């Protein structure tokens, strides 16, 4: 959705996509941007454009919604929701790809969650430990309810990932209408961000988990759009598209049953039948 929005002439989306500026209760990736650095990300936006960014971890944060409204009282929020079991699996795969998860087996990583919540078995390169709390990170009903309480439902556009897959044009058009921009504008609705595999683990570690003395420098470079685009090119050059391995059927069955009550709660909250997520 970020890629679709950023090419609309009435919308300006930041580079990097995920500045992670808000959310004082979140662990900064390298370091938190300064106010001036964050505002500079939008310096090229025209006065008539809607300006936005796409930091998914804001949904997890308890502080972010209030901080955002204090910063921009007229702000709107877009939330894209996906089957929590699929989200956990994709999150683990991404962390392994980024060399920030040292337990490659998904089931074993889930089993380590309690230890990690207690501060044990956390990889040295885990720049954001909360990303390893897989079950905690997908409690969408609780997270969304908090956002509704702070933001108000009328200023939030909730998209179910299944709808985006089934009819991306309709989901995109509805989002443009929510933002109050030209909903007839046509864009290329290709799939972005497929599952990938790193060609070189060493190169990948330098990009995503640099040595501690370099992390402050990397934090500063993230605030520079040109440097961030160069980093993206390095990641692309070191990546090859690879289908994600199928989750162990017994583990999927177990997790589907475990999350069924939360899925039901989420469906009631957004007025949507999500029972397909609870079928194996």
C-alpha positions as CSV (number, residue, x, y, z in Angstrom):
1,X,0.0,0.0,0.0
2,X,2.9,2.3,0.7
3,X,4.2,1.7,-2.9
4,X,0.7,2.3,-4.3
5,X,0.3,5.6,-2.4
6,X,3.7,7.0,-3.0
7,X,3.1,7.3,-6.8
8,X,-0.2,9.2,-6.4
9,X,0.4,12.8,-7.3
10,X,-1.7,14.1,-4.3
11,X,0.2,11.9,-1.8
12,X,3.8,12.3,-0.5
13,X,5.2,9.3,1.3
14,X,8.5,9.4,3.2
15,X,11.8,7.8,2.4
16,X,12.6,5.7,4.5
17,X,9.2,4.0,4.5
18,X,9.4,3.3,8.3
19,X,11.0,6.2,10.1
20,X,9.8,4.9,13.5
21,X,9.8,8.4,14.9
22,X,6.8,7.9,17.2
23,X,6.3,5.4,20.0
24,X,8.5,6.2,23.0
25,X,7.8,2.7,24.3
26,X,9.4,1.1,21.3
27,X,13.1,0.3,21.0
28,X,14.7,2.5,18.4
29,X,16.2,0.6,15.4
30,X,19.6,2.4,15.7
31,X,18.6,5.6,17.3
32,X,15.5,7.8,17.3
33,X,15.4,10.6,14.7
34,X,15.5,14.2,15.9
35,X,12.5,16.4,15.3
36,X,14.4,18.2,12.5
37,X,15.4,15.0,10.9
38,X,11.9,13.7,10.8
39,X,10.4,16.9,9.4
40,X,13.1,17.0,6.8
41,X,11.7,13.7,5.4
42,X,8.7,15.7,4.2
43,X,10.5,18.8,3.1
44,X,9.9,18.0,-0.6
45,X,6.1,17.6,-0.2
46,X,3.9,20.2,-1.9
47,X,1.5,22.2,0.2
48,X,-1.5,20.5,-1.4
49,X,-0.2,16.9,-0.9
50,X,-1.2,14.6,1.9
51,X,2.0,13.6,3.7
52,X,2.5,10.2,5.3
53,X,4.8,7.4,6.3
54,X,4.4,3.7,7.0
55,X,5.8,2.4,10.3
56,X,3.9,-0.9,11.1
57,X,5.2,-1.0,14.7
58,X,3.1,2.0,15.6
59,X,0.1,-0.4,15.9
60,X,2.0,-2.3,18.6
61,X,2.9,0.9,20.5
62,X,0.7,2.2,23.3
63,X,2.3,5.6,23.1
64,X,2.3,6.2,19.4
65,X,-1.4,7.2,18.8
66,X,-1.3,10.0,21.4
67,X,2.1,11.2,20.2
68,X,0.9,11.3,16.6
69,X,-2.2,13.3,17.5
70,X,-0.2,15.7,19.6
71,X,2.1,16.2,16.6
72,X,-0.6,16.4,14.0
73,X,-4.1,16.8,15.4
74,X,-5.7,16.2,12.0
75,X,-3.8,13.0,11.3
76,X,-5.5,9.9,9.8
77,X,-4.4,6.3,10.2
78,X,-4.4,3.3,7.8
79,X,-4.2,-0.1,9.3
80,X,-3.6,-3.3,7.2
81,X,-4.6,-6.5,9.1
82,X,-3.6,-10.0,8.2
83,X,-4.1,-13.4,9.7
84,X,-2.0,-13.3,12.9
85,X,-0.6,-16.8,12.3
86,X,0.7,-15.7,8.8
87,X,2.0,-12.5,10.2
88,X,4.1,-14.3,12.9
89,X,5.5,-16.6,10.3
90,X,6.4,-13.8,7.9
91,X,7.8,-11.8,10.7
92,X,10.1,-14.6,11.7
93,X,11.2,-15.1,8.1
94,X,12.0,-11.4,7.7
95,X,14.0,-11.4,10.9
96,X,16.0,-14.4,9.8
97,X,16.5,-12.7,6.4
98,X,17.8,-9.6,8.2
99,X,20.1,-11.7,10.4
100,X,18.3,-10.5,13.6
101,X,16.9,-13.8,14.5
102,X,19.3,-16.6,15.4
103,X,16.7,-19.4,15.8
104,X,15.9,-20.4,12.3
105,X,13.2,-22.9,13.1
106,X,9.9,-21.0,13.6
107,X,8.5,-23.5,16.2
108,X,11.7,-23.2,18.3
109,X,11.6,-19.4,18.1
110,X,8.0,-19.5,19.4
111,X,9.0,-21.8,22.2
112,X,11.8,-19.3,23.2
113,X,9.3,-16.4,23.6
114,X,8.9,-16.6,27.4
115,X,12.7,-16.7,27.8
116,X,13.1,-13.7,25.6
117,X,10.4,-11.8,27.5
118,X,12.5,-12.4,30.5
119,X,15.6,-11.0,28.7
120,X,17.2,-14.4,27.9
121,X,18.2,-15.9,24.6
122,X,17.9,-12.6,22.8
123,X,20.3,-12.4,19.9
124,X,23.1,-9.8,20.1
125,X,21.9,-8.4,16.8
126,X,18.3,-8.0,17.8
127,X,18.0,-4.2,17.4
128,X,14.3,-4.3,18.5
129,X,13.8,-7.2,21.0
130,X,10.0,-6.8,20.9
131,X,10.0,-8.0,17.3
132,X,10.9,-11.4,18.8
133,X,7.8,-11.5,20.9
134,X,5.8,-13.1,18.1
135,X,2.6,-13.8,20.0
136,X,2.6,-10.4,21.7
137,X,3.1,-8.5,18.4
138,X,-0.1,-9.9,16.8
139,X,-2.7,-9.2,19.5
140,X,-4.5,-7.1,17.0
141,X,-7.8,-6.7,18.8
142,X,-6.2,-5.2,21.8
143,X,-3.9,-3.0,19.7
144,X,-6.7,-1.7,17.5
145,X,-9.1,-1.1,20.3
146,X,-6.5,1.2,21.9
147,X,-6.0,3.1,18.7
148,X,-9.8,3.5,18.3
149,X,-10.0,4.9,21.8
150,X,-7.3,7.5,21.1
151,X,-7.8,8.3,17.4
152,X,-11.5,7.6,16.9
153,X,-12.8,5.1,14.4
154,X,-13.8,7.8,11.8
155,X,-10.2,8.7,11.4
156,X,-9.0,5.2,10.8
157,X,-9.2,3.1,7.7
158,X,-8.9,-0.6,8.5
159,X,-8.0,-2.9,5.5
160,X,-8.2,-6.7,5.7
161,X,-5.2,-8.1,3.8
162,X,-7.5,-10.7,2.1
163,X,-9.4,-7.9,0.4
164,X,-6.2,-6.3,-0.8
165,X,-5.2,-9.6,-2.4
166,X,-8.6,-10.4,-3.9
167,X,-9.2,-6.9,-5.3
168,X,-6.3,-4.5,-4.9
169,X,-7.9,-1.9,-7.0
170,X,-11.0,-1.7,-4.9
171,X,-8.9,-1.6,-1.7
172,X,-6.7,1.1,-3.1
173,X,-9.7,3.2,-4.3
174,X,-11.3,3.0,-0.9
175,X,-8.1,4.2,0.7
176,X,-7.8,7.2,-1.6
177,X,-11.4,8.1,-0.8
178,X,-10.6,7.9,2.9
179,X,-7.7,10.3,2.3
180,X,-9.8,12.7,0.3
181,X,-7.7,12.5,-2.8
182,X,-8.5,11.6,-6.4
183,X,-9.8,8.0,-6.2
184,X,-9.8,7.5,-10.0
185,X,-6.0,7.7,-10.3
186,X,-4.7,4.5,-11.8
187,X,-1.4,2.9,-10.6
188,X,0.5,-0.3,-11.2
189,X,-0.9,-2.7,-8.6
190,X,1.9,-5.3,-8.8
191,X,3.0,-7.3,-5.7
192,X,5.7,-5.7,-3.7
193,X,8.0,-7.2,-1.0
194,X,7.8,-10.9,-1.8
195,X,9.7,-13.4,0.4
196,X,13.5,-13.2,-0.2
197,X,16.7,-15.0,0.6
198,X,20.1,-13.3,1.2
199,X,22.9,-14.3,-1.2
200,X,25.6,-13.4,1.4
201,X,25.0,-13.7,5.1
202,X,28.0,-11.5,5.9
203,X,26.8,-8.6,3.6
204,X,23.3,-8.9,5.0
205,X,24.7,-8.7,8.6
206,X,26.6,-5.5,7.7
207,X,23.5,-3.9,6.2
208,X,20.9,-4.8,8.9
209,X,23.0,-5.5,12.0
210,X,26.2,-3.5,11.8
211,X,28.8,-3.6,14.6
212,X,27.8,-1.5,17.6
213,X,30.3,1.3,16.9
214,X,28.7,1.9,13.5
215,X,25.0,1.9,14.7
216,X,24.9,5.6,15.5
217,X,26.2,6.4,12.0
218,X,23.6,4.0,10.4
219,X,20.9,5.8,12.4
220,X,22.0,9.1,11.0
221,X,22.1,7.7,7.4
222,X,18.5,6.4,7.8
223,X,17.3,10.0,7.9
224,X,19.0,10.7,4.6
225,X,16.7,9.6,1.7
226,X,19.6,9.3,-0.8
227,X,21.6,7.1,1.6
228,X,18.4,5.0,2.3
229,X,17.9,4.4,-1.4
230,X,21.5,3.3,-1.8
231,X,20.9,0.9,1.1
232,X,17.8,-0.5,-0.6
233,X,19.8,-1.1,-3.8
234,X,22.4,-3.0,-1.7
235,X,19.7,-5.1,-0.2
236,X,18.2,-5.8,-3.6
237,X,21.6,-6.8,-5.0
238,X,22.2,-9.2,-2.1
239,X,18.7,-10.8,-2.4
240,X,17.0,-13.4,-4.5
241,X,13.3,-14.1,-4.5
242,X,12.5,-17.4,-2.8
243,X,9.2,-19.0,-1.9
244,X,8.7,-19.2,1.9
245,X,8.7,-22.8,3.1
246,X,5.3,-24.1,4.1
247,X,4.7,-24.0,7.9
248,X,4.6,-27.3,9.7
249,X,0.9,-28.4,9.4
250,X,0.6,-29.4,13.0
251,X,2.1,-26.1,14.2
252,X,-0.3,-24.2,12.0
253,X,-3.2,-26.2,13.4
254,X,-2.1,-25.5,16.9
255,X,-1.6,-21.7,16.4
256,X,-4.8,-21.4,14.4
257,X,-6.7,-22.9,17.4
258,X,-4.8,-20.7,19.9
259,X,-5.6,-17.5,18.1
260,X,-9.2,-18.3,17.1
261,X,-10.7,-16.4,20.1
262,X,-8.6,-13.4,19.3
263,X,-9.6,-13.6,15.6
264,X,-13.2,-13.7,16.7
265,X,-12.7,-10.7,18.9
266,X,-11.1,-8.8,16.2
267,X,-13.8,-9.6,13.7
268,X,-16.5,-8.3,16.2
269,X,-14.4,-5.2,16.7
270,X,-14.3,-4.3,13.0
271,X,-17.6,-5.8,12.0
272,X,-16.1,-8.3,9.7
273,X,-16.4,-12.1,9.5
274,X,-12.8,-13.4,9.8
275,X,-13.7,-17.0,10.6
276,X,-11.7,-18.1,7.5
277,X,-8.6,-17.3,9.5
278,X,-9.6,-19.9,12.1
279,X,-10.1,-22.8,9.7
280,X,-7.2,-25.2,9.0
